[in-house]
Structures are given as structure tokens and as C-alpha cells.
């Protein structure tokens, strides 16, 4: 039951390092000490490069030779940092696994794995999930751009400020919900974010959205706005369905949402002693939530 990572650590990476050392020492005149230092290994480990190369597997020698030359060239030209070195090595390893090149070596060591496609399936899921998360982050940035076009939006920003969140399909927890760290606020008349959106960066709004998504899986985005009589009128003018959170019966808004049979477009929390009244606007994506919030802002009476 040994995963391919064990073979990467025990064989693939030592073979790669050994070939880089050979390239630097034998072809470019570096000392063993200098080669070891740049690779972050001990001089003793670096001196073993010939012995390591001699035990290499024919399954991936050709690919490693070229890859090690490319990395050595970047080291010689000072074109690579420790971080970018790790990035390139990890990417190459992923490519070798996804293409099945390392599978041959893995299957040779583990005959029971004949016909195994675990790496391919794992990378397929990873790529699909990463693409979805990337799209969500882009969607949130686009939603913020849309919100920034509304001149009357400041009227809707609560004292506790606001945030807009969006989750993946079938989210399992707050780690599957993205938001703007530090919330959104108004600076010089425009809504701004302190940094780019990230996953797992807004506990309260994420919890509210997850509760809503559990009632209606199509609801994947939410935004918190101020609430008062004029905003209530504007919500009604927009034709949005409103539900009021009953604080006397439920400990928190998440439990209230989970008790609902159907979810409306807006859930209102009228607040209490020391608690600011707010409204949560929901929709299927961040851009649609932004459009709903802008419509509420533009329908506000003077």
C-alpha cells in the first residue's frame, strides 16, 4: 500500500539531484561543496552522485537527464530561486505521474498495482476542483468591480462593514467558501477590498452561506447589507422575497436558515441590543448577488 510519493522521495528526487550535481561539477567545474549548497543538501550526499546515477531505473533516465540539464542551466544563469526550483520540480513530478511515466516504476515495485489508475483519477479530480475554485475567485473580483460602479452603494454598507462570499458546488465546510479577507469597506467614496479573495477567509458569512446552500444547492453566493425602513421598501420594490429572522426562537441565523423549507432572496436580521440590523442577499453566483445589491441601492428613496 505504498503510494508513488514514497518512490519519488527514495528514488526519483535523489536521481534528479545527482544529475544536477554531475552537470554542475563535471561539465561546469563547480566544487562538490558549491553544488551541494545550491541544492540544499550536504556535501557528503552530493559526493554520492555517481553511485546514485549508476543505480537509476531505465524507466525515467532520459526524461531526468534533460530536466536536470534545464535546471542546472537556470542555476548557472542565476534564473531560479529556491521557491521556483521547488515549483518546477513538483510540476514535473505531477506531469510524470499524470502521464503514467512513474507508474511503470511504481508497478514494477508493487506488482499488485497492475491496471492502477489512481494518480490519473486523483489529478483529474484535482484539476476539476482547482478550475472551479479559480473561477470562483475571478467571479468575486468581477462582482467587486460591478459593485464599485454604484454611486449609492455606501448607503447599504453596515457599520460592521460587509463582504461577499461564494462557495463551490457541494461545499463541505468553510474551506470551500471564498471571500475577501478583512471584509469590504468604503474608501474615498468607493468600495474596496484589503486584499484579493481567498478561500476560508470569512467565518460568519461562510457559515450563513453554507446554511443557505444546505436548503437550496443553487444558492452559492451571499452579501450582507444594512437594513432599515427605506432599505426594506427598496427590497420590496425590487420584487425580492424576504424572510425575517426570529431571534426569540433561534440561537443564531444559521440555525434559523436551516429550519426553513424554502429559501427566499433576502433574509433580514432586525438586530437587537448592541446588534446592528442587517440583511443577507442571496443568489446563485457572486455577480448576480452584486446586481441585486445594486438594484436595492438604486431603488432607495431619497
N, C-alpha and C positions, 0 to 999 in steps of 0.2 A: 504493500500500500504506500509506496514511496512516490511522492509527486515529482514531476520533472524538475522543479526548483532545486531539489537536492543534487541532481546530476549537473545542473547549471553551476551550482556553487562548488561542487567537488571536482568537476572536470572542465566544463566549458570556460568558466572565468579564469581558472589557472592557465589554460591553454592560450586564451586571449592575452593575458598579461605576459606570459612567456614570449609570445611572438612580438609584442611591443618592445620588450626588453631586447630581444635579438635584433630588432630593427634599429633601435637606438644605439646599442653597443657595437654590433658587428658592422653596420652599414653607415653609421654616422659618428662613430668614435666616442660616444658617451661613456662615462665610467659607470660601473655597476651601481655605485652609490647614488649618482645623479639620476639614473633610470629608476631606481627603487624609490627615491624621494618624490619624483614627479607622479609616480603611480600610487604612492601612499602605502608601500609595502616595505618590509625590512630588507636590507642588503643580502642577508642570508637567504631569504626567499627568492630574491632576484637572481642569485648565483645558480639556482637550480633550473634555470630556463631551458638549458639543453636537455636535461633529463626529462623534464615535463613534456617538451615537444616530441621527444622520442617515443613517448607512450600515448601519443594522440590517436584518436579514432579517425579512420578514413571517412567516416560519415560527414564530417564537417570541416575537414582540414582546409579545403580550397576556399570556402567562404571566410574562414577565420584569417587566413593569410592576407586576403585583400582588405578585410575590415581592419586588421591590425596595422597594415601599411597606411591606411587612410587616417587612423587615429594618431599614429606616430608622426605622420606628416603635419597634422594640426598642432601636435605638441611642439614639433620643431619650429613651426612658424608662429608659435605663441597665439594660436587662434582658438584655443579651447580652455575653458575654465573647469574646475572640479565639478561644478554643477552640470555644465553642458556635456562633460565626459560621461557622467552617470546617465544623463538623459539619452545620449546616443547608444550607450551600451544596453540600457534597458529596452529601448526601442528595437534594437537589433535582436535582442533575445525574444521579444514578443513576436517579431516578424518570423524568426526561425521556428518558433513554436506554432504560430498560426499557419505557416506553410507546410508544417509536418516534418521539417528537416531534423529537428531534435527528437521527434517521435521515433525515428529509426533507432537512435542510440538508446532511448528510453525502453523501447520494446525489446531490444537485444538484452538489456539488463533485467527486464521484467517480462518474461515470455507470456505471462497471463494477460498482458495488455494488448494482445493481438486484436486488431479491429477497434482499439480505443480511439475515441474522437473527443475526449474530454476537453483538451486545450481549445480545439476549434469551437466547441459549443460555448465554452467559458468566454472566449474572446468575442463571439457573436453576441452574447448577452451583454458583455461589457460595452461593446461599440454601440449597440442599440440604446443602452441606458445612458451612455455618455452623450450621444447625439441629442437625446431628449432633454437632458439637463442643460446642455449648451443652448438649445433652443429656448428654454425657459429663461435663462439668464439674459439672452438677447431680447426676449419678449418684455421682460421687466424694464430694461433700459429704454426700449421703444415706448413703453407705457409712460415712463417718466418724461420722455420728450413730448409726448402728447399732452400730459398734464401741464407742462411748462408753458404751453401756448394759451392757457386760460388765464385771463387777467383778473378774474373774480374769484380765483381758487382760494386765495388766502382767507376768505370768509368761512371756508369749510375746514380749516386746519384746527384741530383741538389744541388746548393748552399743553397737553402731553405729547404734542406733535403726532405724526401719522406714519403709516408705512403701507406698502402694497406688497402682497405676497402671492406666490403661485407654486403649486405642487405638481409633482409628477403624476402620471396615471397610476392608480392603485398605490398610493403612498402608504408606507408602513410606520412612519414617525416623522418628527420634526426635521430629521436629517434629509427628508425628501421634499422639504419646503424651502424655497428661496425667498429672500427679502433683502432690503437694503440695511446693512449694519448701521446701528446708531439712529435709525429712522430717517424720515424726510422732514425737512423744515423749510421755512421761507427765509431767504437771504437776499437783501436788496430787491425785494419785490418779485422774486422768482423762487419756485420750489426747487430745492437742491438736495442731493444725496451727499453724505460724507465720504462714501466710497462706493465702488461697484457692487452689484448684488452678489450675494453668496448664499449657499445652502446652509441651513441650520444656524441662522443668524437673527431670528426673531421668535422668541419662545411663545409669547402671548398670542400674536397674530397667527402664528403657525398652528397653535392649539385650536384657535377658533376656526380656521380653515379646515383642519383635519376633521373637526366635529361636523362641519357643514358637508364635507366630502363624504362622510360616512352615511349621511342621509341621501345625498344626491351626488353620485360619482362624476356627473357632468360639471359640477361646481369645482373649479380648480384655482380660483383666484378671489382675493378679497382686499378691501381697503377700508380703513377706519376714518370717519369724518366727524366733525362736530354735529351736535343735534340741538335744535331749539324750534320754536313755533314756526318761524319763517322757513327753516330748512325742511320741516315737516310738510309745509304747504308745497314747497318745491318738489319734494319726493312724490307727492300726490299728483302734481301737475305732470310729472314725467311718466305717470301711469305705472309706477313701480309697486310691487306687492310688499307690504310692510308687516312685520311681526314684532310685537313688543315683549322684551324680556321681563319676566315676572320675578323680581328679586325676593319676593316674600316666600316663594315656593322652591326656588333653586339656589344652590350654594354658589354657582358660578354660571357664566354664559355658556360654557361648553356643555355642561350637563343639561341646560335648557335646550340647546340646539339638538342634542342627541335624543331628546324626548319628543321632538316634532315628527309628525308623519310626513309632512312635506315642507320644503324649504322655500321661503319667499325670496325676493330680490334684495331686501334690506331687513336687517334685524336691529331694532332700537333698544339701547340701554339708557333709560332715563336717569341713571345715576342715583346718587343718594348723598348722605352726609360725607363731604370730602371726596366724593366721586363725581367726576365730570360726565355729563350726558354725552353719549356718542352714538353713532350709527355705523353698522358694518354693511358695506355694499358688496354683493357677490355677483359673480358671473363665471362663464366657462374659461376665460383667459384674462390675462392682465390688461391687454389692450381694451377689451370690452368693458372691464371694470373702470378703466380710466375714462372711457367715453361716457359711461353712466354718471360718474362723478362730475365730469364737465357739464353734462346736461343739467344736473342738480344745481351746480353753481350758476349757470346762465339763466335758470328759471327763478332764481331768488328775486323776491320783490324788494324794492328799494327800502 
